[in-house]
């Protein structure tokens, strides 16, 4: 039953993931190069992109 709910929610979940990616990219533009927050932000961007790559494959 949980799988069916997850599948039904998939389009909305993907939209939320893309919104999060846009927010992280915008945040990255505001950070100073080399700042620790830049590294953490890039790590989140990489994780989001990895998920989206799996979905699009």
Buried (B, 14 or more C-beta within 10 A) or exposed (E): EEEEEEEEEEEEEBEEBEEBBEEBEEBBEEBEEEEEEBEEBEEBBEEBEEBBEEEEE
